[in-house]
Amino acid sequence: MAVSIGMRNELLPIGFAIHNKDLYTDRWNYHIIGERLIAYKYGRITNLQVQNIEKNLETIITQFGEMKKDLLFILSENAAQEV
């Protein structure tokens, strides 16, 4: 129970909890990431480090999405010029 509460409140950086709430159900699903669990157990990772990693990944994903849009635009221009 302590693990589920810790994950629900984002106090335990070993994975994430997903709250599934709709008209008929109200339940939680938990995903524990093995590498995070091991790192947490041996004191090699903190919640702040996890947050920084996730923030950096979000930045990378956003930048990748922008680069993808730019590439698609360039490709569409090239295709239009070839016609």
N, C-alpha and C positions, 0 to 999 in steps of 0.2 A: 504494500500500500504506500509506503514511503517513497518508493521509486516512482510510482505513477503520479503521486502528488508533486514530487520534485520535477518531473518532466512536464506536467501540466502547467506549472508555474515558471517554467524555463529556468529553474535553479540547478538542474542536473544536466550538464552538457554531454550526455552520452547518446543523444538521439533527439527525436522529436515526438510530440503527442499531437494527434489530430482529433479535433472535436467534430463528430458527425452528429449534427442536430437537424432534424427535419420534423415534419408533421407527426410521424409515427415513432421515431427513435431519438434517443439522446444517449450517445455512447462515445467512448474514446478509443482510438487505436494508437498503438505505440510502435515506433520503429527505432530500434536500438542499433547503432552503428558500431560494429565490432572494434574498429580502430579507435574510436572515441572512448569506448568503454575501457579498453586496455590502457590508453593514455591517461584517462582519469584515474584509474585504479593505481597507477604507478606515479601519479603526481606530475605528469608531463604536459598537462594541458589544463588551462583554466577556462572558466566561462567567458572571460573577456577575450581570450585568444580565439575561442570558437566564434564569438561575435565578430571579431576583426576578420577572421577567415571568411565568414559568410558575407560580410560587407564587401570584401575584396572580390569575392566570386560574383556577387550581384553587379558590381561595377564592370567586371570583365564581361559578363553576359550582356549587359546593356550596351557596352561598346561593341561587342560582337554583332549584336542586332543592328546597330547603326551602320557598321561596316557592310553587313549583308545587304541592307537597303541601298547603300551607295553602289555596291557591286551590281545589284540587280538593275539599278538605274543606268549604270554605264553599259551593261550588257544590252539593255533595251535600246539605248541610243545607237549602239553599234549595229544591232539588228535592223533598226530603222534606216540607217545609212546604207546598209547592204541591199535593201529592197529598192 
